[in-house]
Amino acid sequence: MKTLPISPVRASQAGVTAALLALLAGALACANAVENEKARHDARTTGLYQVHIINDDEKEHVTGHCKFVRTINADDDPVRRPMDAELRDYLRAEAVYLGADTIYIDGRTAEAYICGPGPLNPDGTRRAPEPPPK
């Protein structure tokens, strides 16, 4: 079977297309990283004050009536392990970043829950409730 050679014009067009796609992917990744950093900053500065810390007496009520989000372990932070003095604020900021409005702290870990009408935004405001799946 005889194959046809690729013309130099088509080869250069393919290279330009690949370069444009790589540039677009890089721009989208950069925009996503900037948005993520803004959300983390909002969680550390304003959102953490909207997270309620519960004690042992309230834990049973929360576990039965609220939606569990995730367990947060302060020792798993890849950037910097928070000191004991920073621990409560660190756990509250991580919880609000995940959308939780309530946490139960046990040592250096916390259980994050959504007890309100919907998850929180990183700045502490409520997100609109998501419609139920169809």
Sine and cosine of phi, psi and omega as CSV:
sin_phi,cos_phi,sin_psi,cos_psi,sin_omega,cos_omega
0.00,0.00,0.66,-0.75,-0.05,-1.00
-1.00,-0.09,0.74,-0.67,0.03,-1.00
-0.97,-0.25,0.53,-0.85,0.01,-1.00
-1.00,-0.05,0.68,-0.74,0.02,-1.00
-0.95,0.32,0.47,-0.88,0.05,-1.00
-0.99,0.11,0.73,-0.69,-0.02,-1.00
-0.96,0.28,0.49,-0.87,0.01,-1.00
-0.88,0.48,-0.51,0.86,0.00,-1.00
-0.92,0.39,-0.71,0.70,0.02,-1.00
-0.90,0.43,-0.61,0.79,0.01,-1.00
-0.91,0.42,-0.65,0.76,0.00,-1.00
-0.95,0.32,-0.57,0.82,0.06,-1.00
-0.90,0.43,-0.63,0.78,0.03,-1.00
-0.91,0.41,-0.62,0.78,0.03,-1.00
-0.91,0.41,-0.66,0.75,0.03,-1.00
-0.91,0.42,-0.67,0.74,0.02,-1.00
-0.89,0.46,-0.69,0.73,0.02,-1.00
-0.90,0.43,-0.64,0.77,0.02,-1.00
-0.91,0.41,-0.65,0.76,0.02,-1.00
-0.91,0.41,-0.64,0.77,0.04,-1.00
-0.91,0.42,-0.64,0.77,0.04,-1.00
-0.91,0.41,-0.63,0.77,0.04,-1.00
-0.91,0.42,-0.67,0.74,0.03,-1.00
-0.90,0.43,-0.67,0.74,0.03,-1.00
-0.90,0.44,-0.64,0.77,0.05,-1.00
-0.91,0.42,-0.65,0.76,0.02,-1.00
-0.91,0.41,-0.65,0.76,0.03,-1.00
-0.92,0.40,-0.63,0.78,0.03,-1.00
-0.91,0.41,-0.63,0.78,0.02,-1.00
-0.91,0.40,-0.68,0.73,0.03,-1.00
-0.89,0.46,-0.64,0.77,0.02,-1.00
-0.91,0.41,-0.65,0.76,0.01,-1.00
-0.91,0.41,-0.64,0.77,0.03,-1.00
-0.91,0.41,-0.68,0.73,0.02,-1.00
-0.90,0.43,-0.65,0.76,0.03,-1.00
-0.89,0.45,-0.68,0.74,0.02,-1.00
-0.91,0.41,-0.60,0.80,0.05,-1.00
-0.91,0.42,-0.66,0.75,0.02,-1.00
-0.90,0.44,-0.66,0.75,0.05,-1.00
-0.89,0.45,-0.65,0.76,0.03,-1.00
-0.89,0.45,-0.70,0.71,0.04,-1.00
-0.87,0.49,-0.64,0.77,0.01,-1.00
-0.91,0.42,-0.63,0.78,-0.02,-1.00
-0.97,0.26,-0.47,0.88,-0.12,-0.99
-0.99,-0.17,-0.67,0.74,-0.08,-1.00
-0.85,-0.53,-0.60,0.80,-0.12,-0.99
-0.92,0.38,-0.54,0.84,-0.07,-1.00
-0.89,0.46,-0.39,0.92,-0.01,-1.00
-0.97,0.24,-0.15,0.99,0.03,-1.00
-1.00,-0.09,-0.03,1.00,-0.02,-1.00
-1.00,-0.05,0.81,-0.59,-0.02,-1.00
-1.00,-0.03,0.76,-0.65,0.06,-1.00
-0.99,-0.12,0.81,-0.59,-0.02,-1.00
-0.98,-0.19,0.35,-0.94,0.03,-1.00
-0.97,-0.25,-0.07,-1.00,-0.06,-1.00
-0.88,0.48,-0.56,0.83,-0.03,-1.00
-0.92,0.40,-0.57,0.82,-0.05,-1.00
-1.00,0.03,-0.22,0.98,-0.12,-0.99
-0.87,0.49,-0.66,0.75,-0.03,-1.00
-0.90,0.45,-0.65,0.76,0.04,-1.00
-0.90,0.43,-0.68,0.73,-0.03,-1.00
-0.91,0.41,-0.69,0.72,-0.03,-1.00
-0.91,0.41,-0.42,0.91,0.00,-1.00
-1.00,0.02,-0.37,0.93,-0.12,-0.99
-0.88,-0.48,-0.22,0.98,-0.07,-1.00
-0.93,-0.37,0.33,-0.94,0.00,-1.00
-1.00,0.03,0.84,-0.54,0.03,-1.00
-0.95,0.30,0.74,-0.67,0.01,-1.00
-0.98,-0.17,-0.85,0.52,-0.07,-1.00
-0.11,-0.99,0.37,-0.93,0.15,-0.99
-1.00,-0.04,0.74,-0.67,-0.01,-1.00
-0.95,-0.32,0.81,-0.58,0.03,-1.00
-0.92,-0.40,0.89,-0.45,-0.05,-1.00
-0.90,0.43,-0.45,0.89,-0.03,-1.00
-0.97,0.23,-0.15,0.99,0.00,-1.00
-1.00,-0.02,0.03,1.00,-0.02,-1.00
-0.91,0.42,0.85,-0.53,-0.06,-1.00
-0.97,0.25,-0.30,0.95,-0.07,-1.00
-1.00,-0.05,-0.84,0.55,-0.05,-1.00
-0.43,-0.90,0.81,-0.58,0.04,-1.00
-0.96,0.29,0.83,-0.56,-0.03,-1.00
-0.94,0.34,0.57,-0.82,0.07,-1.00
-0.96,0.26,0.24,-0.97,-0.03,-1.00
-0.86,0.51,-0.58,0.82,0.00,-1.00
-0.93,0.37,-0.45,0.89,-0.01,-1.00
-1.00,-0.07,-0.09,1.00,-0.21,-0.98
-0.87,0.49,-0.75,0.66,-0.05,-1.00
-0.87,0.49,-0.72,0.69,0.02,-1.00
-0.92,0.40,-0.61,0.79,0.04,-1.00
-0.87,0.49,-0.74,0.67,-0.02,-1.00
-0.91,0.41,-0.61,0.79,0.05,-1.00
-0.91,0.41,-0.67,0.75,0.01,-1.00
-0.91,0.41,-0.67,0.75,0.04,-1.00
-0.91,0.42,-0.62,0.78,0.00,-1.00
-0.90,0.44,-0.73,0.68,-0.01,-1.00
-0.93,0.37,-0.52,0.86,0.07,-1.00
-0.89,0.46,-0.56,0.83,0.03,-1.00
-0.99,0.14,-0.18,0.98,0.02,-1.00
0.98,-0.22,-0.02,1.00,-0.05,-1.00
-0.97,0.22,0.48,-0.88,0.05,-1.00
-0.89,-0.45,-0.07,1.00,-0.02,-1.00
-0.61,-0.79,0.65,-0.76,0.08,-1.00
-0.69,-0.73,0.48,-0.88,0.14,-0.99
-0.89,-0.45,0.88,-0.47,-0.05,-1.00
-1.00,-0.10,0.78,-0.63,0.04,-1.00
-0.73,-0.68,1.00,-0.09,-0.04,-1.00
0.95,0.31,-0.85,-0.53,0.01,-1.00
-0.98,-0.21,0.26,0.97,0.07,-1.00
-0.84,-0.55,0.29,-0.96,0.04,-1.00
-0.57,-0.82,0.56,-0.83,0.13,-0.99
-0.98,-0.18,0.82,-0.57,-0.04,-1.00
-0.98,-0.20,0.70,-0.71,-0.03,-1.00
-0.72,-0.69,0.42,-0.91,0.19,-0.98
-0.94,-0.33,0.93,-0.37,-0.02,-1.00
-0.95,-0.31,-0.29,0.96,-0.02,-1.00
-1.00,0.07,-0.23,-0.97,-0.03,-1.00
-0.94,0.33,-0.21,0.98,0.01,-1.00
-0.10,-0.99,0.13,-0.99,-0.01,-1.00
-0.93,0.36,0.30,-0.95,0.04,-1.00
-1.00,-0.07,0.51,-0.86,0.22,-0.98
-0.98,0.20,0.31,-0.95,0.02,-1.00
-0.85,0.52,-0.42,0.91,0.02,-1.00
-1.00,0.09,0.00,1.00,0.07,-1.00
0.99,-0.16,-0.12,0.99,0.04,-1.00
-0.99,0.13,0.40,-0.92,0.00,-1.00
-0.98,0.21,0.66,-0.75,0.15,-0.99
-0.98,0.19,0.45,-0.89,0.10,-1.00
-0.92,0.39,0.69,-0.73,0.01,-1.00
-0.87,0.49,0.61,-0.79,0.00,-1.00
-0.98,0.21,0.63,-0.78,0.02,-1.00
-0.92,0.39,0.51,-0.86,0.02,-1.00
-0.90,0.43,0.52,-0.85,0.02,-1.00
-0.90,0.44,0.55,-0.84,-0.03,-1.00
-1.00,0.05,0.00,0.00,0.00,0.00
